[in-house]
């Protein structure tokens, strides 16, 4: 149905009226001056530019505001930021009515964001603004900041051109903080760090492999993720790296068998030995020696030591001293039979074999030390089999407690005299081993284990055991000649006499002639300057043999043994000329005799009379050799008047005969030639009276 003409006219008139009214309003002046921020925008400062903010005929003020403030439009659209929070709380229509919080036309000094703006948004105190409203919670050190510390224009009365009051900041930490990773990290800072400080990382994603608790809680990141290590923090930005096992960072003090056993208990098997660590060591532990650490019997068996028998009730600290800081000392790796690792060795290490641990199980049971299982049969495996009287003896008869309080078993001496009194008074222990060899002093060389009185095992070798062979005249003597038997036995049950009882405790007894034979030479040949041995023969044997003292084994060297060389006239003399040949008995109780007497002496005067009536005697002794060569004859003088006297012969005196000055004198019944003392003055021999003076006459 067509409209009537009056209606058309009414509508047309109404439209014209509206346009006219609008035109009139546009021509009006603004209600007040713009703020400084808007006034500096040329498009807004013109008097006909109201539609720029108020939307004109077909627009709106909200659309105009959002056309310039695009960030706010995004917040409203996304429901983010403060404006998005207001929209969620009060509705979109309220949030989009910009003039409610930001009024205009109050002059240049007016701040469009003021206390009222925050109040209308529901924020009574801007300084206490809760950033949770905008999806960014402030915590830690951020709580100590004021708004202008991050929002530099927060308190600005007039924003600088292009500046932002609260907007324009990035939530990325690097927008405010210097990036120590220099852009190498693709992960966001909040994945590792918290607002309490960069030094305390959060790394919640770390819990997938290793929770940072216990001993790992205070470890610096770089301690495990050092640069260039293949596990640097920057490398994790490139993707997930292979997960590290405990052994990759911690050196394991455990043996491989223990690790393998624990891995199998943990279900890891031999392919993943490292999985066994967490069976004992938990992330919450602060150290590998954490008090909360528990080792089960099954785990302990993996070490090679099964906790059974008496070991089931033993506290860990009894075997693993907690005071020891070294794992190798605290857990030395004992096996089931390493008794000495925990138990003191009552044997003082006697059974330790070449540095190896003592094998207690060789004599004792695993769970009991008594009774021992070392019987006579086992004893036969040692170097001393129990035979004869030894099989009946008690162990402690031979194995006695020493000064250190330890009973001696290993390396117990096998010599008879260690247990039995030495009937020989230590004689064979002192025998020269160079002569007797390694068996010197061993009773078993002569005696058996059935008893010392049963008899000797072998015929006694007198030369071997005493160093004195029974040869010559000695072979014909009875034993009692040197070893007289006693009527009563001594403490060792011995009646057989000792040489020392008859001849005294003389050094080299039994091998020297002196203990049995008196020295007819009176010790003349014992002088230390003389040879101790000749061709291996000692003492009297240096000259004599055992057949007879009168038979010399070698030709007697008079010069070597007496120091008096037989030369010249002496070499032509018979021994009896100096040594009386009459038989001299020197030991009447044994009938020993010497064929030659002692020489009178070595001096000339001991055998020859002094023809000079002691003129040349000094302290009662005359040294004939100064003038004579007695071995050639006393007439062969070596006297030199020029050297040996105080009177030098001149040409005239040298022509004189000796008797011219040295005349024969008598002293008692003896005559002698005077040599000294004599005068040396001319008057002692010549007349000194002056002759009469005669005057010479000229012819």
C-alpha positions in Angstrom: 0.0 0.0 0.0 1.4 3.4 -1.0 2.0 6.0 1.7 0.0 9.3 1.7 1.6 12.5 0.6 1.4 14.1 4.1 3.5 11.4 5.6 6.2 12.0 3.0 6.3 15.6 3.7 6.6 15.0 7.4 9.5 12.7 7.0 11.3 15.0 4.6 10.9 17.9 7.0 12.2 15.9 9.9 15.4 15.0 8.0 16.0 18.6 7.1 15.5 19.6 10.7 18.0 17.1 11.9 20.6 18.2 9.4 20.1 21.8 10.4 20.4 21.1 14.1 23.6 19.1 13.5 25.0 21.9 11.4 24.3 24.4 14.1 26.0 22.1 16.7 29.1 21.7 14.6 29.5 25.4 14.4 29.5 25.7 18.1 32.9 26.1 20.1 34.3 23.2 22.3 33.3 23.0 25.9 37.0 23.6 27.0 40.6 23.5 25.9 42.2 20.1 25.1 44.8 18.5 27.2 48.4 18.9 26.2 48.7 15.4 24.7 45.8 15.9 22.3 46.4 19.6 21.7 49.8 18.9 20.1 48.0 16.8 17.4 47.2 19.2 14.5 44.2 17.2 13.4 42.7 17.5 16.9 43.6 21.1 17.7 41.5 22.7 14.8 38.2 24.2 15.9 36.2 22.2 13.4 37.9 18.9 14.2 35.5 17.7 17.0 34.4 14.8 14.8 37.9 13.4 15.0 37.2 12.3 18.6 33.4 12.5 18.8 32.8 10.4 15.7 31.0 12.9 13.5 27.5 12.3 12.1 27.8 8.6 11.6 30.5 7.6 14.1 31.0 7.3 17.8 33.5 8.6 20.4 34.6 5.0 21.4 35.4 4.2 17.8 37.4 7.4 17.4 39.4 6.7 20.6 40.2 3.1 19.6 41.2 4.3 16.1 44.2 6.0 17.7 44.7 3.7 20.7 44.9 0.4 18.9 46.6 -1.4 21.8 43.5 -0.7 23.9 41.3 -2.0 21.2 43.4 -5.2 21.2 43.1 -5.6 25.0 39.3 -5.2 24.7 39.2 -7.7 21.9 41.5 -10.2 23.6 40.3 -9.6 27.2 43.9 -8.8 28.2 45.5 -6.0 30.1 43.7 -3.7 32.4 41.0 -2.7 29.9 40.3 -6.3 29.2 40.0 -7.0 32.9 37.5 -4.2 33.4 35.5 -5.5 30.4 35.4 -9.0 32.0 34.3 -7.5 35.3 31.9 -4.7 34.3 31.0 -5.6 30.8 32.3 -4.6 27.4 30.0 -1.6 27.1 31.3 0.0 30.3 34.9 -0.7 29.3 34.4 0.9 25.9 33.0 4.1 27.3 36.4 5.8 27.4 35.2 9.2 28.7 34.1 7.5 31.9 37.8 7.3 33.0 39.6 9.7 30.7 37.8 13.0 30.4 38.9 15.9 28.1 38.6 19.6 27.6 40.1 20.5 31.0 43.1 22.3 29.8 46.8 21.5 29.0 47.8 20.8 32.6 45.1 18.2 33.1 46.3 14.5 33.2 43.9 12.2 31.4 45.2 9.3 33.6 44.6 10.3 37.2 43.5 9.0 40.6 39.9 9.0 39.5 40.8 7.0 36.4 42.2 4.2 38.6 39.3 4.5 41.1 36.7 4.1 38.3 38.6 1.0 37.1 38.4 -0.4 40.7 41.9 0.4 41.8 41.9 2.6 44.9 45.7 2.9 45.2 47.7 2.9 42.0 51.0 2.2 44.0 49.3 -1.0 45.3 48.2 -2.1 41.8 48.0 -5.9 41.6 49.6 -6.9 38.4 47.6 -10.2 38.5 44.8 -8.2 36.9 46.8 -7.9 33.7 48.2 -11.5 33.9 51.6 -10.7 35.2 52.2 -11.4 38.9 54.9 -9.4 40.6 56.8 -11.3 43.3 60.2 -11.4 44.9 62.5 -8.4 44.2 59.8 -6.9 41.9 57.7 -6.1 45.0 60.3 -3.6 46.1 59.9 -1.5 43.0 57.7 1.5 42.5 55.7 2.0 39.2 58.2 4.5 37.7 61.0 2.0 38.1 59.6 0.1 35.1 57.0 2.6 33.7 59.2 5.6 33.4 56.3 7.9 32.4 54.0 6.7 35.2 54.2 10.0 37.1 54.6 12.3 34.1 52.1 15.1 33.9 52.3 15.3 30.2 53.5 12.3 28.2 56.4 12.9 25.8 55.5 12.7 22.2 55.2 9.0 21.2 55.6 7.9 24.8 53.6 5.4 26.8 52.5 5.7 30.4 51.9 2.1 31.3 51.7 0.3 28.0 54.5 -0.7 25.7 56.5 -2.9 28.0 57.3 -6.5 27.2 56.9 -9.2 29.8 60.1 -10.9 28.6 62.8 -10.5 31.3 65.4 -9.5 28.7 63.3 -6.3 28.0 64.5 -5.0 31.4 67.4 -7.2 32.3 70.7 -7.8 30.5 70.7 -11.2 28.9 73.7 -13.1 30.2 73.1 -15.8 27.5 73.5 -13.2 24.8 70.5 -14.5 22.9 71.7 -18.1 22.7 68.7 -19.4 24.8 65.4 -20.1 23.0 63.7 -20.9 26.3 61.9 -18.1 28.2 63.6 -16.9 31.3 60.7 -17.9 33.5 61.3 -21.5 32.6 64.5 -21.5 34.7 64.4 -18.3 36.8 62.1 -16.9 39.5 61.5 -13.3 40.5 63.4 -13.8 43.8 66.7 -13.6 41.9 68.5 -15.1 38.9 70.8 -17.0 41.3 68.0 -19.3 42.4 66.8 -21.1 39.3 63.4 -22.7 39.1 63.7 -25.2 36.2 60.5 -27.0 36.9 61.1 -28.9 33.7 64.2 -30.4 35.3 62.1 -32.7 37.4 61.5 -34.9 34.5 65.0 -36.4 34.8 66.4 -35.1 38.1 64.6 -33.1 40.8 66.8 -30.3 42.1 66.4 -31.3 45.8 68.6 -32.6 48.5 72.3 -32.4 47.5 71.4 -31.0 44.1 69.3 -28.1 45.5 72.1 -25.6 46.0 74.3 -26.6 43.1 75.0 -23.8 40.6 73.6 -24.5 37.1 77.0 -24.0 35.5 78.5 -26.7 37.8 76.6 -29.3 35.7 76.0 -27.2 32.6 79.3 -25.5 31.9 79.9 -23.8 28.6 81.4 -26.0 25.9 80.8 -29.2 27.9 78.2 -30.7 25.6 75.6 -30.1 28.4 75.8 -26.3 28.5 72.6 -24.4 29.2 72.6 -23.0 25.7 72.7 -26.5 24.2 69.4 -27.3 25.8 67.8 -24.5 23.7 68.5 -26.6 20.6 66.4 -29.5 21.8 66.5 -32.2 24.4 69.9 -33.7 25.0 70.5 -37.3 26.1 69.7 -37.8 29.8 72.7 -38.2 32.0 73.1 -41.0 34.5 74.5 -40.6 38.0 77.9 -42.0 36.9 78.2 -39.3 34.2 78.8 -36.7 36.9 79.7 -38.7 39.9 82.6 -41.2 40.1 81.3 -44.4 41.6 83.4 -45.9 44.4 81.5 -49.2 44.1 82.7 -52.4 42.4 81.1 -53.3 39.1 79.6 -56.5 40.6 77.8 -54.4 43.2 76.5 -51.9 40.7 75.3 -54.7 38.4 73.5 -56.5 41.3 71.7 -53.4 42.3 70.8 -52.6 38.7 69.1 -56.0 38.4 67.3 -55.5 41.7 66.1 -52.2 40.2 64.9 -53.8 37.0 67.6 -52.1 35.0 69.6 -55.2 34.2 73.2 -55.3 32.9 72.3 -53.0 30.1 71.8 -50.1 32.5 74.1 -50.5 35.4 73.7 -46.9 36.4 70.1 -47.4 37.3 71.1 -49.1 40.5 72.3 -45.9 42.1 68.8 -44.7 42.9 68.1 -47.9 44.8 70.1 -46.6 47.7 70.7 -42.9 47.0 67.5 -40.8 46.7 67.3 -37.2 45.2 66.2 -35.9 48.7 69.5 -37.0 50.2 72.0 -34.2 50.9 75.0 -36.4 50.5 76.0 -40.0 49.5 76.3 -40.7 53.2 72.9 -39.4 54.1 71.5 -40.8 57.3 68.3 -41.8 55.5 70.3 -44.1 53.2 69.1 -47.8 53.7 70.8 -50.9 52.3 68.7 -54.0 52.3 70.1 -57.5 52.8 69.5 -58.3 49.2 71.5 -55.2 48.1 74.3 -56.1 50.5 74.5 -59.5 48.9 75.4 -57.8 45.7 78.6 -56.7 47.3 79.7 -60.3 47.6 79.0 -60.5 51.3 75.8 -62.2 52.3 74.4 -61.1 55.7 73.7 -64.4 57.3 74.5 -66.2 60.5 75.9 -63.9 63.2 76.3 -61.1 60.7 72.5 -60.6 60.5 72.5 -58.9 63.9 75.5 -56.7 63.5 75.0 -52.9 63.1 76.4 -51.4 60.0 78.8 -49.1 61.9 80.5 -52.1 63.4 81.9 -53.0 60.0 81.7 -49.7 58.3 83.1 -47.1 60.7 81.3 -43.8 60.0 84.3 -41.8 61.3 86.3 -42.9 58.2 85.8 -40.2 55.5 87.3 -42.3 52.7 84.9 -44.7 51.0 87.7 -47.1 50.2 88.6 -47.3 53.9 85.0 -47.5 55.1 83.9 -50.0 52.5 87.1 -51.9 51.6 85.2 -54.5 49.5 85.1 -57.5 51.8 84.0 -60.9 50.7 82.4 -63.7 52.7 85.7 -65.0 54.0 87.6 -61.8 54.7 87.2 -62.3 58.5 90.2 -60.1 59.3 88.5 -57.1 57.8 86.2 -56.8 60.8 87.8 -59.1 63.3 91.1 -58.4 65.0 93.8 -60.9 64.1 94.7 -62.7 67.3 97.7 -64.2 65.5 99.3 -60.8 64.7 99.5 -61.3 61.0 101.4 -64.6 61.2 99.3 -66.2 58.5 99.4 -63.3 56.0 100.8 -64.7 52.8 103.1 -62.3 50.8 100.9 -59.3 51.4 97.6 -61.1 51.0 95.0 -61.1 53.7 95.0 -63.9 56.3 92.8 -66.9 55.2 91.0 -67.6 58.5 88.9 -70.3 56.8 92.0 -72.5 56.3 91.7 -73.3 60.0 88.3 -72.0 61.3 84.7 -72.3 60.3 83.0 -69.3 58.7 80.7 -68.6 61.6 82.8 -69.8 64.5 86.4 -69.5 65.4 86.4 -72.3 67.9 87.2 -75.1 67.9 89.8 -74.9 65.2 90.3 -77.7 62.7 94.1 -77.8 62.5 95.0 -81.3 63.7 98.1 -83.4 63.5 97.3 -84.4 59.9 97.1 -80.7 58.9 100.3 -80.1 60.8 102.0 -82.5 58.5 101.4 -80.1 55.6 103.7 -77.6 57.3 107.5 -77.9 57.4 107.3 -79.6 60.8 105.5 -83.0 60.9 104.5 -84.2 64.4 106.3 -87.5 65.0 107.6 -89.4 68.0 107.3 -87.5 71.2 106.1 -84.4 69.4 102.8 -86.1 68.4 102.0 -86.4 72.1 102.8 -82.8 73.1 100.1 -80.1 73.5 100.0 -77.2 71.1 101.0 -74.6 73.6 104.1 -76.6 74.6 105.7 -75.3 71.4 103.4 -72.4 70.5 103.9 -70.0 73.4 102.7 -66.5 74.0 105.4 -64.0 73.0 106.2 -60.6 74.6 103.6 -58.9 72.4 100.9 -61.1 73.9 100.4 -63.1 70.7 100.7 -66.9 70.6 103.3 -67.8 68.0 102.3 -70.3 65.3 103.6 -69.2 61.9 107.3 -69.3 61.4 107.8 -71.0 64.8 111.5 -72.0 64.9 112.0 -75.7 64.3 115.2 -75.9 66.2 115.2 -78.3 69.1 116.8 -75.9 71.5 113.8 -73.5 71.1 111.8 -76.0 73.2 114.5 -78.1 74.8 117.3 -77.1 77.1 120.6 -77.2 75.3 122.7 -80.0 76.8 125.7 -78.7 74.9 125.5 -75.2 76.6 125.2 -73.4 73.3 128.5 -74.9 71.9 127.0 -75.9 68.6 125.1 -72.6 68.2 128.5 -70.8 68.3 130.2 -73.1 65.8 131.5 -71.2 62.8 128.8 -71.5 60.2 131.4 -71.0 57.5 132.8 -74.4 58.5 129.6 -76.2 59.5 127.1 -74.9 56.9 123.4 -74.2 57.3 122.7 -77.1 59.7 125.0 -75.8 62.4 123.6 -76.5 65.8 120.6 -78.6 64.7 119.9 -81.3 67.2 118.2 -83.4 64.6 121.5 -83.9 62.8 122.4 -86.3 65.6 119.2 -87.0 67.6 115.7 -88.3 66.6 112.2 -87.4 67.9 111.9 -90.5 70.0 114.2 -89.1 72.7 117.7 -87.6 73.2 118.9 -90.6 75.1 117.8 -93.2 72.5 120.9 -92.8 70.4 122.4 -90.7 67.7 121.0 -90.7 64.2 124.5 -90.7 62.6 128.0 -91.2 63.7 129.3 -88.0 65.2 131.6 -86.2 62.8 134.0 -84.5 65.1 135.6 -82.4 62.5 132.4 -81.1 61.0 130.7 -80.2 64.3 133.7 -79.0 66.3 136.1 -77.9 63.5 138.7 -80.2 65.0 139.5 -83.3 63.1 140.8 -86.3 65.0 143.9 -87.1 63.0 147.3 -88.4 63.8 147.9 -88.9 67.5 144.4 -87.5 68.3 142.7 -90.4 66.5 144.3 -92.8 69.0 142.9 -91.0 72.1 139.7 -92.0 73.9 136.8 -89.4 74.1 137.2 -89.2 77.8 140.8 -87.9 77.4 139.2 -84.6 76.5 135.6 -85.1 77.7 135.8 -86.7 81.2 132.5 -88.1 82.4 130.8 -86.7 85.5 129.4 -88.8 88.2 126.1 -86.8 88.4 124.0 -85.6 85.4 123.4 -81.9 85.0 119.9 -80.2 84.5 119.9 -81.3 80.9 120.6 -85.0 81.9 124.1 -84.8 80.5 127.1 -86.7 82.0 129.4 -86.4 79.1 132.2 -83.9 80.0 132.9 -80.7 78.2 136.3 -79.5 77.0 135.8 -76.2 78.8 135.5 -78.1 82.2 139.0 -79.4 81.7 140.7 -76.7 79.8 138.7 -73.6 80.5 136.5 -71.5 78.2 139.3 -70.5 75.8 138.4 -68.9 72.4 138.7 -71.3 69.5 138.4 -74.1 72.0 138.6 -77.5 70.4 140.6 -76.3 67.4 143.6 -74.9 69.2 146.4 -77.0 70.7 146.7 -74.7 73.7 143.7 -75.9 75.7 145.2 -79.4 75.8 148.9 -78.7 75.3 150.9 -76.2 77.2 152.8 -73.7 75.0 156.5 -74.6 75.2 157.3 -71.3 73.5 155.8 -69.2 76.2 153.5 -67.3 73.8 156.4 -66.2 71.6 154.5 -67.0 68.5 151.2 -65.3 69.6 152.6 -61.9 68.8 149.9 -59.9 66.8 152.6 -59.0 64.2 153.0 -62.7 63.3 150.7 -64.5 60.8 147.5 -65.9 62.2 147.4 -68.7 59.7 149.7 -70.2 57.2 148.1 -72.0 54.2 144.9 -72.2 56.1 146.6 -73.7 59.2 146.2 -71.9 62.5 147.8 -71.9 66.0 150.5 -74.6 66.4 149.6 -76.2 63.0 151.3 -73.3 61.4 154.6 -75.2 62.0 153.6 -78.6 63.5 151.4 -81.5 62.4 149.3 -83.8 64.6 151.6 -86.7 64.4 154.4 -85.3 66.6 155.5 -81.9 67.8 159.0 -82.8 66.8 158.1 -83.1 63.2 157.7 -79.8 61.5 155.2 -79.6 58.6 157.2 -76.9 56.9 160.8 -75.6 57.1 161.1 -73.1 59.9 161.6 -69.5 58.7 163.8 -68.1 61.5 163.5 -64.5 60.2 159.7 -64.5 59.8 158.9 -66.1 63.2 161.6 -64.6 65.4 162.5 -61.4 63.6 166.2 -62.6 63.7 167.5 -63.4 60.2 170.2 -66.1 60.1 172.7 -64.8 57.6 176.4 -64.5 57.4 178.2 -66.4 60.1 174.9 -67.1 61.9 173.7 -69.2 58.9 176.6 -71.6 59.4 175.9 -72.3 63.0 174.0 -75.3 64.3 170.7 -74.7 66.2 172.4 -75.9 69.4 174.9 -73.1 69.2 172.1 -70.7 70.4 169.4 -73.1 71.6 170.4 -75.7 74.2 169.6 -79.1 72.9 169.0 -80.7 76.3 165.3 -81.9 76.6 163.4 -79.5 78.8 160.2 -80.6 80.6 157.7 -77.7 80.7 154.6 -79.5 81.9 155.5 -82.4 84.2 151.8 -83.4 85.0 151.2 -84.3 81.3 154.7 -85.2 80.4 155.0 -82.6 77.7 158.5 -81.6 76.7 160.4 -79.3 74.4 163.5 -80.3 72.6 165.2 -76.9 72.2 165.9 -74.3 74.9 165.3 -70.6 74.5 168.0 -68.5 72.9 169.8 -66.2 75.2 168.6 -63.1 73.2 168.9 -61.2 70.0 171.6 -58.7 71.1 175.2 -59.5 70.3 176.1 -59.2 74.0 173.5 -62.0 74.8 175.9 -64.4 73.1 179.3 -62.6 72.8 181.5 -60.9 75.5 182.1 -57.2 75.2 185.8 -56.6 74.5 185.4 -52.9 75.0 184.6 -53.1 78.7 181.3 -51.3 78.2 182.9 -48.2 76.7 180.0 -48.1 74.1 177.2 -49.1 76.4 174.1 -46.8 76.5 171.9 -47.4 79.5 173.7 -50.6 80.0 173.3 -51.9 76.5 175.9 -51.9 73.7 174.8 -51.6 70.0 177.6 -53.5 68.2 176.1 -53.0 64.8 177.1 -49.4 64.9 180.7 -50.4 64.1 180.7 -54.1 63.2 179.0 -56.4 60.8 178.6 -59.3 63.1 177.1 -61.6 60.4 180.4 -61.3 58.5 182.8 -61.2 61.4 183.7 -58.6 64.1 186.8 -57.7 62.1 184.7 -56.3 59.3 184.2 -52.7 60.5 181.7 -50.2 59.3 183.1 -47.5 61.6 184.0 -44.2 59.8 186.1 -42.0 62.0 185.0 -38.9 60.1 181.3 -39.6 60.6 181.0 -41.7 63.7 183.4 -39.8 66.0 183.8 -36.3 67.2 187.4 -36.2 66.0 188.0 -35.9 62.2 191.3 -37.3 61.0 193.4 -35.0 58.9 196.0 -36.0 56.3 198.6 -36.6 58.9 196.4 -38.6 61.4 194.9 -40.8 58.7 198.4 -42.3 58.0 198.7 -43.5 61.6 197.8 -46.9 62.9 194.8 -47.1 65.3 197.1 -48.3 68.1 199.0 -45.0 67.8 196.2 -43.3 69.6 194.1 -46.2 71.0 196.4 -48.1 73.4 195.7 -51.2 75.4 194.6 -50.8 79.1 193.8 -53.2 81.9 190.7 -53.2 84.0 190.9 -55.8 86.7 191.9 -59.0 85.1 190.7 -57.9 81.6 192.6 -56.0 79.0 190.8 -53.7 76.5 191.6 -51.0 74.0 190.8 -47.5 75.0 188.4 -45.8 72.5 186.4 -43.5 74.7 186.6 -41.2 76.4 189.6 -39.6 74.8 190.9 -36.1 74.5 190.7 -34.2 71.3 193.2 -31.4 72.0 196.7 -31.6 70.4 198.3 -31.4 73.8 196.5 -34.6 74.8 198.9 -36.5 72.5 201.7 -34.1 71.6 204.3 -32.2 73.8 203.6 -28.5 73.6 206.9 -26.9 75.2 208.4 -24.1 72.9 211.8 -24.6 71.3 214.8 -22.2 71.9 215.1 -19.1 69.6 217.9 -19.2 67.2 218.9 -16.1 65.2 219.6 -16.6 61.6 222.9 -15.2 60.4 223.6 -14.1 56.9 226.4 -15.6 55.0 
